[in-house]
Amino acid sequence: GENVEQHPSTLSVQEGDSAVIKCTYSDSASNYFPWYKQELGKRPQLIIDIRSNVGEKKDQRIAVTLNKTAKHFSLHITETQPEDSAVYFCAASRRDTGRRALTFGSGTRLQVQP
Amino acid sequence: DGGITQSPKYLFRKEGQNVTLSCEQNLNHDAMYWYRQDPGQGLRLIYYSQIVNDFQKGDIAEGYSVSREKKESFPLTVTSAQKNPTAFYLCASSGRETGELFFGEGSRLTVL
């Protein structure tokens, strides 16, 4: 089955700096890679996703890159703000056949220092 | 008001007792999921169902059971066979078009 590894487990940055979180996956058939943000005491929510036919996707201060050959994908947050502080999870799955349930990474706790 | 409702939010049980966690959605989603969240381990898949009357084991199904008799409902039973049941349990659903998971607020189970 799929295995997703995520690094780092914790990340502390100064407000305004950039943050990068990296994930690797094992199943070359995976073709859907979302990122979820979980604020303290709240449910995880989708912030951005990318499919395997695309190498990069941006949404304002957030971007995700995908390298299918190396089987890794990354989340980039620019101009970080205190409200970006949360736990971020990467995930992977197939969207066409077989098991379509997401396999999540272990999470990265991001702390943005004002 | 559309969404996913989990109940109860907090649950305490003695060892050896089965407990059932409720999950109801009114989003008309075909697929529903149960994840377990432990500190430092992310979200681990327990069971999932892609259609009514069908469900599949996830990565940590031992000691758990589910049913999917209605599209809206996907209850999870934590049996006495689950060796370490104290955890935070999240239910989610997704539609066919996007695959985005919509999560409930979670149920925190503590076994005393």
Interface residues (C-beta under 8 A of the other chain):
Chain A: G1 Q6 S9 Y32 P34 Y36 K42 R43 P44 Q45 L46 D49 F89 S93 R95 R99 R100 A101 L102 T103 F104 G105 S106 G107
Chain B: A31 Y33 Y35 G40 Q41 G42 L43 R44 L45 Y48 Q50 Q56 G58 D59 L90 G99 E100 L101 F103 G104 E105 G106
